[in-house]
Amino acid sequence: MNFLLFQSHFITKLAALSFLFALPISGWAREISVDPFDTEQYSRWLKVVPLPVRQETGRKAELWEVAVEVLVDWTELAEVERVALADRLNLTWRPLGRTWRACEPGEDAQIRFSLHGPKGEGYQLSVSPSGVAIEAADAAGRYYALVTLAQLLPPLARSVDVVSVACGTVKDNPAYTWRGLMLDSSRHFQSVETLESILELMALHKLNRFHWHLTDDQGWRLEVPSWPRLTEVGAWRTEVDGSVYGGFYTQEDIRRVVDFAAQRQIVVVPEIDLPGHSSAALAAYPELSATGLGREVPLDWGVADGVLSIGRSSVARFTADVLTTLVDLFPGPWIHWGGDEVYRTPWMKNKESLAWMKTVKAQTADQALAAFWADLAARTLKAGKIPVGWDDVVVGPLPAGTVIQWWDDPKRGLAALKKGHPVIASWKETTYLDYPELDSDGDRAWWMPAQTLATVAKQPFWPPGTDVKARPLIQGLEATLWSERVTEGKWGRKLFPRLALVAELAWRGTPGGVPGWPSRLEDHRIRLEAWGVGMPPALR
């Protein structure tokens, strides 16, 4: 994809933030050594987001003077990786009036890639007067090295006569393997172009998991060929004014998003929320419902009472077909099946459900949920994928290897860890970015507390009371953006700047933030604007 085409995928540039926040300063958990040269080039080393694990500058003020044409030696890299890096190189150099090309044999390269270096998404970036050496054992590390290099360059989107970078070395690696963002595409639908803008923003913060919430009560967004009414009916709702709202993603759309993400070292994790939050599916196929009653796709944002009829053969066929579709479309290891806030009462009044409960020896509604979800998880594992569920499903035995996303009840998070399940931390008190950033923000439900940067900085990486021995089961952090009140024009100010802080916490693994946030945040905002990252105007 060329640079101009790349830019066309994005909407309006980020407007200037009218305020900055001070964060609590914690001690440095990892080493940073930068000589106090009073130069713009050296100050950039302290403003990288996420801040690298270790940075060292030279003992004298040496600079790499960037040529008008930058030559790149990537002879060791596979073609598929070159395509991904070409896009990143375009984004890095074009705003500064520079061009780049792969060097020919015998030419001296200014950027050199090596397959030997840190593993596990880590990298070493060395800047000398002759250019840049990037060493990393995997493609993610090499990609992140370029992301860091771009932040050592001037942030403004203008051609300049002299572009220089202070010499030094970055040695960097993430603390957590799961650094994610969940986006709700059910309550409000996002265009593919908007999704690509969000993925670009994630990549610039070294986030690597895109949790895609594709279904909920208010809309079903995934095309499943064997169940066409899911998108013919379940993807649309009639608003109060009589207008029809909705949309869905074709399989071609899905593959486009997955490929776009993969080029940016992001794995897409699809979520189909079952057996509750299913009103849109039941509007399309009432025979799947525990009540069997017809319904429309709901308009309100509360938890609807739509729930699948456990024990019904058509429901088993439905979940099997959805699973087959997900396996075909999403090459990543994980499939998220939701499982939260399930309205269980209809099961206790449904003869089929009660009969099925007897066969699985479930005496309560909680045990019935656990049995249904455990069966779904087992079939997912058999299909070669890893099941993920919200902490609500920790009400009974689950197959080994099931991943739990802790969002609500610390006790359920603890229970998952005690049973040996990997856990993703997404505690609603610190990672729900649909919550307002300011108390003065009126675009909120009455029960939504403000989540300021200071609140996000207090992110617990594990539920209170977690044993030290269980902490290695924590996979990482994931911010969530539920879209009840986040229409197409609002996602930018909801994500930024709080997502930048979540990314830094997940990368460094140090609660409380790091020093210098206000000045680093302002430079980062300018850089995002320069890169043309599509973000609507920030809240003023």
N, C-alpha and C positions, 0 to 999 in steps of 0.2 A: 504494500500500500504506500503510495507516495505521500509526501508531507501535506500537500494541499488537500488531497482526498482525505487524509487523516484528520486535518483540521475541520473539514466539513461535517464530521460526525458530531461536533460539539456545539453547544448552544452558547449563550452569552457568557462573557468572561466574568471572573470573580470581581465583584466590586469591593472597594476598600472597607475593611472593618473599622468601625468608629470607636472601638474600645479594645483594650488589651487586658488580660487578667494576670494577676500574680498568683503563683502556685506555691504551696508549701515546699520548702527546699529539703530534700533528703540528702544523706551523704552519698558520695560517689561510690557506687558498688564496683565500678570498673575504671580502669586507668585512662586518663586523658592527659597528654603532655603536649602543650602548645606554647612555644616561646612567645613572650608578650611583645611581638613586633607591632607597632601601631600602624598597621596597613590594612586596607580593605581586604586584600587577598587572604591574609592570615586570619582575619576575624571570621571569614566564612567557615573555617574549620570547626568553629564552635557553634555553628548555626545549622548544621545538618539535622534533618528530621527524617527518621529517628536518629538520635545521636549514636554514633558508632561506639562499639565496645572499647576500642583503643585507637588513639590518634597520636602521631608523633610528627612534629615538624623538624626541619633541619636546624642546626645551630647558627646558621646565618641566613639572611633573607634572600634565598634563591627563588627564582620564579621560572616557570615554564611559559614562554611566550608562544601563544597559539598561532600557528600560521593561518593564512586565509583558507587554505585547503589542508585538511587534516587527513593524513594517510593512515589506514588501519590494516594491521596484519592479523587476519583471522583464519589463516590457512589450516589450523588445527581443528576448526569448528565444523560441525555438520551443516548442511545447507539449511535445514529447518531452523536451526538456531540463528544462522546468519539473517534469515528473514525477520525474525523477532528483534534482533539487535539493530538491524537497519532502521526499523521504525523508531527505536529509542535514540539512535544516533541522529536521525533527522530532527527529532524533537529537541535534542540537546543543542545542535549547532545552528540550525536555520535562524532562530531568533537573534543570534549574535552575528549574523551576516557571514557565517562560515559555511563551507561545504566540506564534504568528506568523500572518500572513495577507498576501496580496497587497493592496497599497494601491489605493484607488479614486482616480480622477482628482481632483486638487486636494489630496490628502492628502500630508503630508510623510513620506517613507520613511526608515527608519533603515538599511536595506541597499539599495544601488543597484547594479545590474549594467550594465556597458557592454560592447559587442562590440568596442570599440577598446582595444588594449593589446598586451602581449607575445604573441608567437606561440610555436609549438612547445611547448605545454603550460605555458608560463610565465604569470605573472599579476602584477598589482600590487594590493596590498591596503592601503588607506589608512583609518586610524581617526582620527576627529576627535571633538570633543565632541558633534557632531550625529549621528554614526553612521558607517557603513562604506561605502566606495566600492570596488567590485571591477571591475577592468579586465582583460580578456583577450580575445584574438582567437579562441580556440577553446573548446569546451565543457569540455575537460579542464582548461584553466587556470582557468576559473570554478569548476569543481568542487573543484579543489585549493585554491583560495583559501578556500572554506568549510571545508575540512578544517583549514587553518591557523588560521582564525578560531576554530574550536572549541577549539583548544589555547591560545588567549589568554584563554579563559574559565576560571572556577574548575573544577577537575577533579572535584569531589565530586558524587555523585548525590543531591542533596538540594535542597529549595527554600530559597532564601536571600532575605532582605529586600532586599539591595542586591547587584546584579551589575554589575561595572564592568570596563572594559578600558582599559589604558593606551593613549594616543594615539601613533601612529607610522605608519610605512610599511614594508611588506614588498615587495621586488622580487625575484622568484624565478623560476627556470627550471631544468629538469633538465639534468645533464651528459650523460646517456645516454637514448636513446629506448627501450631494452629494459631494463625493471626487473621481473624476473620471479620466479615461484615455480613449481616443478614438483611435482606431487602424484601419487604412485603409487596408483591405485585398483585395481590388479590383485592385488597380494599380500594387501592387506586392503581391503575395500570400504567406502566411506563413503556415508552417506545423502545425499540432496539437501540436507537441512537442514544437515548438517555442511559440505557444500561451500559453501553460502551463508554460513555462519559464517566460513569461511576466506577467502572472497572479500571479506567485510566487513572482516576484519582487513587484507587486502591494500590495500583502498581507503584505510583510515585511515593507511597508510604510503606512499601515492602509488605503489604498485606497479601496473603496467599490463599484465602478460602472465601469464596463467594457463596454464601448460603442463600438459596433462592426459594423464597416462600411462594409457591405457585398456586396454592389452593387454600380457600377458606370459605366461611359461610357466604361472603359477599361476592365471590367470583371464582370460577375455575378457569385457569389460564393455560393449561397444558393440552395440546391436541393428542388424543388417543384414538387412532383410527377405528378400532373395534367398538368404540362407544362414542359415536359422533355427536350425540345430544349434549355431551359434557360441554362442548364449545358452541354448539348451536343454541343451547338454552342456558346452560350454567355459566357462561362467560358474560351474560348481559343482565342488567337490572334496569327496571323502569323507575326513574327518579320521581320525586314528589311533583315536579312541574310537568311530568309526562314525557320528558326526554329519556332516551335510552343510552345508558352508559356501559362501557365494557371494552372487551378486546381479549385476544388470546394470542399465544405464540405458536406458529406453525412449527413443524419439525425442522424446516429449513431455518427458521428464526433461531430455534434452539441451537442448532449446530453452528450457526454464525456466532452466537454469543459464546458458546463453549470454545470455539477456535480462537476468538478474540481474546478470551481470558487466558487460554493456554499459552499464547504468545507472550503474555505478561506474567507468566509463572503463577497463575491463579487457577486453582481447581474449583469447578462449579459443583456445589452440593445441592441437589434438588430436594425440596421438601413437599410432600403430599401429606397433608394433615389428616390423619385417620385415628380412630373411627368417629371422633367428634369434629366440630367445625366443618361439617359436611353438607350444609344446607344447599349450597349451589349444585353439588352433585345430585342431591335428592330432588331438587327442582327439576332436573333433567330426567332422572330415573326414580320415581317415587317407590317403585318396587324394591329398592335397596333399603328403604327406611324401616326402622323398627315399628313405626306406626302405620306405614303403608299409605299415609295421607298425602295428597298433593300439596304443593307449596310453591311459592315464588322465591326468587333470589332475594334475600333480605336487604333492606336499606339501612337499618340501624347498625351501630358499631358494637353493640353488646354481644355476649356469647349466646348464639342461637341454640335451640334445642335439637337441631338436626344431628342425628346419630345413625350410623349404619346398624343394620340388624345382624348382630352376631349369630352365627350358626346357620345362616341362610346360604344355600348353594350358589345363588346368583351373586352374593357378596364375595364369596370365595373366588368365583370366576372373575369378578370385577377387579379385585385386588391383584389377582394373578396377571391380568392383562395390563394393568397399570405398571406392575413391576417389570414386565417384559418390555414395555415402552421405555421405562427409565433406564434399564440396562442397555438398551439399544442406543439411546440418545446421549447418555452421560458416561464418558469413559473413566471418570474419577472413581476412587474406591468406595465412596460413601453415598448412602441414600437415607434421607431423613424422613421419618414417618410421623412426626408430630407427636400425637398422643396426649395433648394438653387439654385441660378444661372440658372433659367429656361429660356430657349430660347423660347420666346412666339410667334415669328413671324408666324410660320406655322399655328397657330390657326386662325389668322386673314385671312387666305387664304383657310380655310377648311370649306366646307359647313356644315358638321356635327357639328364641333366645334362652328361655328357661330350660328347655330340653337339652340344648347344647351345653349349657352350664353344668348340667348333671354329668355329661360325658367327659368333661374336663375337670370334674370335681371342684367346681367353683361355687361356693356357697353365698358369696356376697358380690355386690356390683364391682367392688375394687378387684376382687379375685377374677371376675369375668374380664375386666379390662386388661389385667396382667396376662391372662391366658390368650386373649385375642392378639394382643400386641406381641407376646412372646412367639406365637405361631408366625406372625408376619415377619418378625425379626429372623426366625429360623429359616424361613423360605428365602429371605434376602441373603443370608449367609450361604445358603445352598446355591444361589445364583451367582456367587462370587463377589458379593458386595458386603460392605460393613453397615449394619443398621445403626441409625442415630435417632434418639428420641428425647423429648423434653423430660424434665425430672418427674413429671406427673406419672410416668409409667413405672416408677420404682415403687410399685405396690405389690410386687410378687416376683418370683424367679424369672430371670431373663437369660437368654443364651450368652455364654461366655463370648467376650469380644464386642458386645453391644456398647456403643458409646452413649453417654448421657450428657445432655446439655442442661446445666444447672442455671435456672433463671429465677426461681421463685422461693422454694422452701429449702433452707440450709440443711434441715434434717434429711430431706430426700437426697440432697447432694452428698451428705456424709454417708448415708446408707449405700449409695452407689459405689463410693470409694471403698467402703468396708467389704463390699462384695467383689471388689477387684475390677470394676468397670472403669475404663478411661472416661474422664470428665472434661467438658469444655465449660469454662466460666463465662456466664453471660448474666450476672446478677442484675435484676431489673433496677435496683437502686443506683447502679453506677454505669450501666452500659446501654440503657434505653434512650437512644438519641432522638426519638420522637417526642420525648419529654421536653418541656421548654428549657432554654438555656438561661433565661432570666425570669425572676418572679414577675416582672412587668409584662411578660409576653402573654397576651390574652388568648392566643390560639392554643387552647389546652382544655382538657377535661378537668372537672373540679378536683379529681383525686390525683392529678399528676403533680408531683413535686418538681421543682426546678432542679435540673442537673447541670450545675455550673462546671467550669473546668476544675475547680477545686474539689467538687464532688466526684467527678470522674477520676481524678488523681488518687482518690482513696480506694480505688478498685481492689477488692480482695481477690487474690488469685485462686483461692480455695475457700470452701465453707468454713466458718469459725469452728474450731475444735478439731480440725483435720490433723491426724497423726503425721509426724514428720515422715514416717516410712511410706505413707500413702501419697505424698505430694508428687512423686514422679508420675503418678497416673494423670495428673493435670496436663491436658494437651495444649492449653493456651487460652487466649481470650477471644471473645467475639462480641462486637457491638451489634445492636439491632436497630433497625429503622422500620417500625410498623407504620403503615401508611394511611390509617384512618383520617388523619388530618394533614397528610403530606401529599399534596397534589404535585403535578409535574413541575410546577415552578417553585417548589419549596424545598426540595431535597438538599440543595446546596447549603443553605444556611443552617439546616438541621445537622448536616454532617460536619461542616467545617466551622470552628476549628477543633471540635471535640474529637473527631475521628483521628486527627493527627496525634492527639495525646494518647488515645487508645493504642494506636500503632506503636508509639514509642514505649508504652508500658509493656506491650506484648513482645517487642523486639528485645528490650533490655532486661525485662523481668524484675524491675525495681519499682516497688510501689511508691507513690507520692510524687512522681515526676522528677525532673532534673533541673539544675540551675539554668537560668538565662532564658526561661520560656518566653517572656514578653517580647524581647528583641528578636529571638529566633522565629517566633510566630509571625512577626511583621515581615521579615525577609522572606519567609516561606510563602506568605500570601502574595507578595510581589512576584515570586518565582512562578507560582501557579498561574497567575494572570499572564505572565510572559509566555508560558508554555501553551496557553490557549485551552487549559482544562475547563470544560464546560460546567460552570457553576452559576446559578442565578444570583442576583444581588444579595449580599449578606444582610442580616437583620440590623437595622439602624436604631 
